[in-house]
Amino acid sequence: MSETSAQTAWLTQEQFDRLTAELEHLRGPARAEIVKRIEAAREEGDLKENGGYHAAKDEQGKQEARIRQLTQLLENSRIGVAAAPEGVVAPGMVVTAEVAGDVETFLLGSREGISGDIDVYSPTSPLGAAIVGQHVGTTTSYTAPNGREITVVVKDVKPYAG
């Protein structure tokens, strides 16, 4: 995988540490706790009408999905800022762009581990895919899900400081 791959998640050290701690908790104490809850509910008898059992199994499924999500994210993450030439849109960068006439500032990257009040667009979203690799001053466009053609002018690009 290349360093600037759209699949690479760029995280600050703080974000990486927080997500790693969450994963360790889910794999250890949280997993053990849900197993105990399932066992306790099983001992109550008839599983067909056992709401506690079904709720615990649903929670276990969601927890295991989160474990898979975090594992994949952390395996595909890099700590720091995406190495991109100055003024070029890349994952991990804060982009200011005129989108359909409105000026917006957003992070191009992953919603995971983002603190603060900044919009986040995936590099694989229609907007993200249209602007990745574009330079400041470039005008491009993409087709919105509703079929409308949206014009985008890249105004500024800077690394996300987290």
Secondary structure as a PSIPRED ss2 file (coil, helix, strand):
# PSIPRED VFORMAT (PSIPRED V4.0)

   1 M C   1.000  0.000  0.000
   2 S C   1.000  0.000  0.000
   3 E C   1.000  0.000  0.000
   4 T C   1.000  0.000  0.000
   5 S C   1.000  0.000  0.000
   6 A C   1.000  0.000  0.000
   7 Q C   1.000  0.000  0.000
   8 T C   1.000  0.000  0.000
   9 A E   0.000  0.000  1.000
  10 W E   0.000  0.000  1.000
  11 L E   0.000  0.000  1.000
  12 T C   1.000  0.000  0.000
  13 Q H   0.000  1.000  0.000
  14 E H   0.000  1.000  0.000
  15 Q H   0.000  1.000  0.000
  16 F H   0.000  1.000  0.000
  17 D H   0.000  1.000  0.000
  18 R H   0.000  1.000  0.000
  19 L H   0.000  1.000  0.000
  20 T H   0.000  1.000  0.000
  21 A H   0.000  1.000  0.000
  22 E H   0.000  1.000  0.000
  23 L H   0.000  1.000  0.000
  24 E H   0.000  1.000  0.000
  25 H H   0.000  1.000  0.000
  26 L H   0.000  1.000  0.000
  27 R H   0.000  1.000  0.000
  28 G H   0.000  1.000  0.000
  29 P H   0.000  1.000  0.000
  30 A H   0.000  1.000  0.000
  31 R H   0.000  1.000  0.000
  32 A H   0.000  1.000  0.000
  33 E H   0.000  1.000  0.000
  34 I H   0.000  1.000  0.000
  35 V H   0.000  1.000  0.000
  36 K H   0.000  1.000  0.000
  37 R H   0.000  1.000  0.000
  38 I H   0.000  1.000  0.000
  39 E H   0.000  1.000  0.000
  40 A H   0.000  1.000  0.000
  41 A H   0.000  1.000  0.000
  42 R H   0.000  1.000  0.000
  43 E C   1.000  0.000  0.000
  44 E C   1.000  0.000  0.000
  45 G C   1.000  0.000  0.000
  46 D C   1.000  0.000  0.000
  47 L C   1.000  0.000  0.000
  48 K C   1.000  0.000  0.000
  49 E C   1.000  0.000  0.000
  50 N C   1.000  0.000  0.000
  51 G H   0.000  1.000  0.000
  52 G H   0.000  1.000  0.000
  53 Y H   0.000  1.000  0.000
  54 H H   0.000  1.000  0.000
  55 A H   0.000  1.000  0.000
  56 A H   0.000  1.000  0.000
  57 K H   0.000  1.000  0.000
  58 D H   0.000  1.000  0.000
  59 E H   0.000  1.000  0.000
  60 Q H   0.000  1.000  0.000
  61 G H   0.000  1.000  0.000
  62 K H   0.000  1.000  0.000
  63 Q H   0.000  1.000  0.000
  64 E H   0.000  1.000  0.000
  65 A H   0.000  1.000  0.000
  66 R H   0.000  1.000  0.000
  67 I H   0.000  1.000  0.000
  68 R H   0.000  1.000  0.000
  69 Q H   0.000  1.000  0.000
  70 L H   0.000  1.000  0.000
  71 T H   0.000  1.000  0.000
  72 Q H   0.000  1.000  0.000
  73 L H   0.000  1.000  0.000
  74 L H   0.000  1.000  0.000
  75 E H   0.000  1.000  0.000
  76 N C   1.000  0.000  0.000
  77 S E   0.000  0.000  1.000
  78 R E   0.000  0.000  1.000
  79 I E   0.000  0.000  1.000
  80 G C   1.000  0.000  0.000
  81 V C   1.000  0.000  0.000
  82 A C   1.000  0.000  0.000
  83 A C   1.000  0.000  0.000
  84 A C   1.000  0.000  0.000
  85 P C   1.000  0.000  0.000
  86 E C   1.000  0.000  0.000
  87 G C   1.000  0.000  0.000
  88 V E   0.000  0.000  1.000
  89 V C   1.000  0.000  0.000
  90 A C   1.000  0.000  0.000
  91 P C   1.000  0.000  0.000
  92 G C   1.000  0.000  0.000
  93 M E   0.000  0.000  1.000
  94 V E   0.000  0.000  1.000
  95 V E   0.000  0.000  1.000
  96 T E   0.000  0.000  1.000
  97 A E   0.000  0.000  1.000
  98 E E   0.000  0.000  1.000
  99 V E   0.000  0.000  1.000
 100 A C   1.000  0.000  0.000
 101 G C   1.000  0.000  0.000
 102 D E   0.000  0.000  1.000
 103 V E   0.000  0.000  1.000
 104 E E   0.000  0.000  1.000
 105 T E   0.000  0.000  1.000
 106 F E   0.000  0.000  1.000
 107 L E   0.000  0.000  1.000
 108 L E   0.000  0.000  1.000
 109 G C   1.000  0.000  0.000
 110 S C   1.000  0.000  0.000
 111 R C   1.000  0.000  0.000
 112 E C   1.000  0.000  0.000
 113 G C   1.000  0.000  0.000
 114 I C   1.000  0.000  0.000
 115 S C   1.000  0.000  0.000
 116 G C   1.000  0.000  0.000
 117 D C   1.000  0.000  0.000
 118 I C   1.000  0.000  0.000
 119 D E   0.000  0.000  1.000
 120 V E   0.000  0.000  1.000
 121 Y E   0.000  0.000  1.000
 122 S C   1.000  0.000  0.000
 123 P C   1.000  0.000  0.000
 124 T C   1.000  0.000  0.000
 125 S C   1.000  0.000  0.000
 126 P H   0.000  1.000  0.000
 127 L H   0.000  1.000  0.000
 128 G H   0.000  1.000  0.000
 129 A H   0.000  1.000  0.000
 130 A H   0.000  1.000  0.000
 131 I H   0.000  1.000  0.000
 132 V C   1.000  0.000  0.000
 133 G C   1.000  0.000  0.000
 134 Q C   1.000  0.000  0.000
 135 H E   0.000  0.000  1.000
 136 V C   1.000  0.000  0.000
 137 G C   1.000  0.000  0.000
 138 T C   1.000  0.000  0.000
 139 T E   0.000  0.000  1.000
 140 T E   0.000  0.000  1.000
 141 S E   0.000  0.000  1.000
 142 Y E   0.000  0.000  1.000
 143 T E   0.000  0.000  1.000
 144 A C   1.000  0.000  0.000
 145 P C   1.000  0.000  0.000
 146 N C   1.000  0.000  0.000
 147 G C   1.000  0.000  0.000
 148 R C   1.000  0.000  0.000
 149 E E   0.000  0.000  1.000
 150 I E   0.000  0.000  1.000
 151 T E   0.000  0.000  1.000
 152 V E   0.000  0.000  1.000
 153 V E   0.000  0.000  1.000
 154 V E   0.000  0.000  1.000
 155 K E   0.000  0.000  1.000
 156 D E   0.000  0.000  1.000
 157 V E   0.000  0.000  1.000
 158 K E   0.000  0.000  1.000
 159 P E   0.000  0.000  1.000
 160 Y C   1.000  0.000  0.000
 161 A C   1.000  0.000  0.000
 162 G C   1.000  0.000  0.000
